[in-house]
């Protein structure tokens, strides 16, 4: 990649109160931009003040949703330094997403270098209050001003960042989820394994319905048989059943989460039997009825670990672990966040210090 040009803002924004951050509402002073043109490749890497950029109304991203994105975080260590968590994994997953959406992939080294440089420029935006971090959102959009249905010939790779607190208002308290029986999120052969906006747009209606019934998230079933568990909301999901950890297999319609992968590695380190396989909703509710569903939790960059305290499905309703966070869920949360914030040893070399 060419040398990154840096244009610093002349009007830095005031830093927000780290105790009232919420998620995804506040953005840092700068953003990274990189252009792609057919025949020239990726070019002109630059960091500029955060702000709007101009797109033609006929830009293909608006009409055919040719775009992909990622999500990762930077963390403030106790010594005041800043570190990232597995950024190369995000880069490789974005390459997979780009391939599926027919977008020229952003090279792994370009992605990682851009993230590191942008976070270094806005390092004073990384909050230090407990439970806070700097959320990083890289994305690629198709920019050709053309209404023909084909791959664009020009793209924009952008990275924005912003300080965040807890993703859910409940924090680490258990959430209620509802098994969605009508809408589906993705099917094999589609884009379910990628991180593209269409997957999330397709999930909004079911999420709204669940919220109206008092649930925080939807537990998705597969799009073909309508019986196998896939994801919970925008996260991967895991269950502890009769001492064993089970999680849906990556069949092509489930996002290969980086937090998911990290959890599985830790669980196997700790000696748990772990199965990645097809899981029916009926199996889960039968296990709950038999007293064998011991814990359930979601995993993802935004929330890290989100314990599940109640599940609803049609006319069935179960409470998991008395509605409180379970010991395995708590240990995963404590270990992962400890590694991310630099208070727990990192035996897998997941952390990248800046």
N, C-alpha and C positions, 0 to 999 in steps of 0.2 A: 504494500500500500504506500502511496505517496505520503510525504510528511503531512501531519494534521495541522492545518492553519487554525490559530486560536484568536478569535475576536472577543474580548471580554466586554461585558455590559458596562455602560457608564452609569446605569441606574439600578444597582443591586436592590433586590426586594428585602424588606425586613423579615427576619426569621420568625416563624410562628411559635406559639407556646407549645412545647413538646408534649404537654399533657392533654392537649385537645386536638390532636392531629386528624383523627379519623383515617380514611383511606381514599387516596386518589383524587383529592380536591385541591391540593397545594403543589406547586411545581417550582423547581429550582431555577436558578438564573440563566442557565445555558442549555443548549441542545446540540447534538451531533448530527451532521447531515453528510450524505454521500450519494452521489448520482450515478445512475447506470444508463448508458446509451448503447444500443446495438452497434457493434463494430468498434466500440471504444472500451467497453467494459465498465467496471466500477471506477469512478474517478472523482477528484476534487473533494477529498475529506476535509471537513472543517467543523469547528465548534463556534457557534454564534449565540447571541443573546436569545433566550427563549421567547417565542412569539409566533404569530400566524405566518404561514407561507402561502403563496398564491398557487392555485390549481385551476386549470380550465374546467368549466362546467361539464365538458364532455370527457374529462379524465376517466379512464376505464375503471379505476377503483370504485367510482361512484355507481357504476352501472352493472358491473359484473363481479364485483367483490374480489378482485384479484389482489389479495393482500395476506400477509402473515405477521405474527407478532410473537414476542417472548416476554417473560417476566422473571426478574431476579432481584436480589437485594444487596446493598452494601451495609456493613455493620460497624459500629463504633466499639473498639476494644477497650478494656479497662485502662490500658496504658495511653489511650487517646488516639491510637492509630486506627486505620480503616482497613477493612478486609471484605472480600467477595467470597461467595460460596458456590463452587463448581461452575464458574462461568463458561468453561469450555463445553460442558454438557449442554448448556443452553445454545451455544453456537452450533453444535452438531445437530441438535433437534431443529433449529431454524433451517439448517441445510435440508433436512428431511422434509420440512413443511414447504420450503421453496420448490423442491423437486415435484411435490404433488400438485402445487398450484401453478406449475410451469413458469416459475420465477427464477432468474439467474441467482444461484446461491451466493450469499455473502461468505467469503472464505473465513474459516474458523479464526485464523490469526488476526484478520481484519476486525471481526466482531469483538474479540477479546481486547485487542488494543484500543478500539474505540471506547468500549465500556470503561476500561481502566483510566484512559485519559480524561474522559468526561467526568468521572467520579472524582478524579484528582483535582480537576478545575473547580468543582463544586463541593470539595471535601467539607467545607464548613457548614454545608446543608445536612450532613449526616448527623442525626440527632443522637443524644447520649442518654436520654431518659429510659428507664427499664421498659422493655417490650417494644421499643421503637426502632426504625431502620430507614434507610433510603431505598425506596422502590425504584426499579430501573425498568423502563418499558422500551425495548427496541422493536421496530416494526418496519416492514417494507410495503410500499403501495405502488400500484401501476399508475403511471402518469400520462400515457399516450392520450392526446385529445382525439379519440376515435371511437365510434359506436359499433364497429365491427366486432363480432364475437370471435376473438382469437387472443393469443398472448400479446401483451404489450411489448413494445420495443424500448421503452424507457421506464425507469423506476426510481424511487427515492427511498433510501434507507435512513431512518431517523431514530435517534434515541433521546427520550426525555426522562427526567427523574423527578422525584418528589419525596419529602419526608412523610412517613406513615406511622400510624399506631396500629391497633388491633383491626383486623379485617372485619370481624363480626363484633357487633355491640356486646354480645355475650362474652367476648374474650375467650378464655380457656374453659368456660362453663359449657356443659353439654347442650347440644342443640337438638331440636325436633326435626325429623325428616319424614317425607311422605313418598311412597313408591308411586311413580307416575305410570299409569296404565294406558293413557291415551296418546300423548305425544311421544316421539322418539328424538333422540339427539343426533344419532349417526348410525350408519350401516357399514358393514364390511365392503371395501371397494370405494367407499366415499372418502371423506376428509376427517373422520373421527380421530385418527391418530396424529393429525396435525394441529397446530395452534393457529387457527384462522378464525376471523370474525364471524363467518357464517355459522359455525358450530354454536357460538354463544348467542347469536341472534335467534337461532332455532330453539334455544332453551328458555328464552325469556317468558313466553306465555305460561309454560308449566310452572315456572318459578313464581310468577304473579299469583296463579291459582293456589299454589301451596301456601304462600304468604297470607292470602285471604282466609285460609283455614287455620292459621296460627302456627304454620311450620316454617322453619328457617331455610330449608333446602329441599330439593327433589332428589330421590334416588332413582336413577335411570335404568330402564330395562333395555335389552337388546332390541334392535329394530326389525328382526326377522321372526323369532319365536315369541318375543314379547314376554319372556320369563326369566332370562338370565340377567343378573345384576351387572352393570357396567361402571358407572361413576356416580358420585354424589355431588350434585350441583356442578361446580367447575373444578372439582377435586377428585383424585382417586380415593378409593375406599377400602378399608380392611376390617376384618372381624376376628375376634378370638372366640373360637367355638371348641368347647371341651378340651382346652389347653393348647389347641393348635391355631396357628395364624393362617387365615385364608384370605385371598384377594383375587379379584377377577384377572384372568389371563389377558395378555396383550394380543388381542385377536385382530387388530386392525381398525377397530372402532373405539378403542380406549386410548386416551392420551398417555404416552410413556412418561409419566411424571418423574422429575428429578428428585423431589422429596420422597415419592414412592420408592424409587430405587435406593435412596439413602436409608429409608426405614427398613427395607428388606435386608440390606447389608447389616445393619445394626442388629436386627432381630436374629439373624443367623449367627452373628458373632456371639449373641447371648444364649445360644443353644436352643432357640425355639424351632419347632418343626413348622416350616412355612410351605404353603401350597399356593401356586398360581394356577388357577383352573376356572372352569365354568361354575357359577354358583347361582342357583335359582332363588327367587324371592321366597318361594315355598319352603325351601331348605332352611332359610334363616328364621322364618316365623315358626317352623316346626322345632328348630333348635331352641328358640326362645320359650316355646310352650313346654319343652322338656327341661328347661332350666340350664341349658348348655351354652346359650349365647351369653358369653361372659363380658365382652367389651366390643365396641364398634367405634371407628374413628375415620375421619377424612384426612387426606394429606395433600398439601399444595404449598407453593411458594408464598402466597398471600397470607394464609392463616397458619401455615406450618403444620400443626396438628389441631384438628377440630373434633373433640369427643362428641359422640352421638348418644343422647340420653333417652330418646323415645323414637319409635318408628310406627308409622301408620300405613296401612295398605287395604284399600277397599273398606271392609267393615272390621278389619283386624287392627289391634293396637297393642304394642308391647313396650315395656320400660326396660332399658338396658342398664344393668349394674346398679339398680336402685335409682337411676337418674343422675348419678354422680360419676365423675371421671374415674376410670379404672387405673390400676397400678401400671400396666404395660403402656397404656396411652400416656400417662403422666411421665413415665420414664423416657419414652420416645421424645416427648415435648421437651423435657428438661435437657436431655442429651443433645438433641439437634440444635436447640436454641443456644445451649452452652457452647457448642462447637462454633456456631455462627457468630456469637458475640465474644468468643475468645476466652471463655471462663472454664471450658472443659477441653481436655486433650483431644487432638484431631488425629486419630490413628490411621485414617485413610488418606491423609493429605488432600482433603477437600477444599481447604481454605487457601485463598490467594491474597497475600498481603500487598497493600499498595505502598 
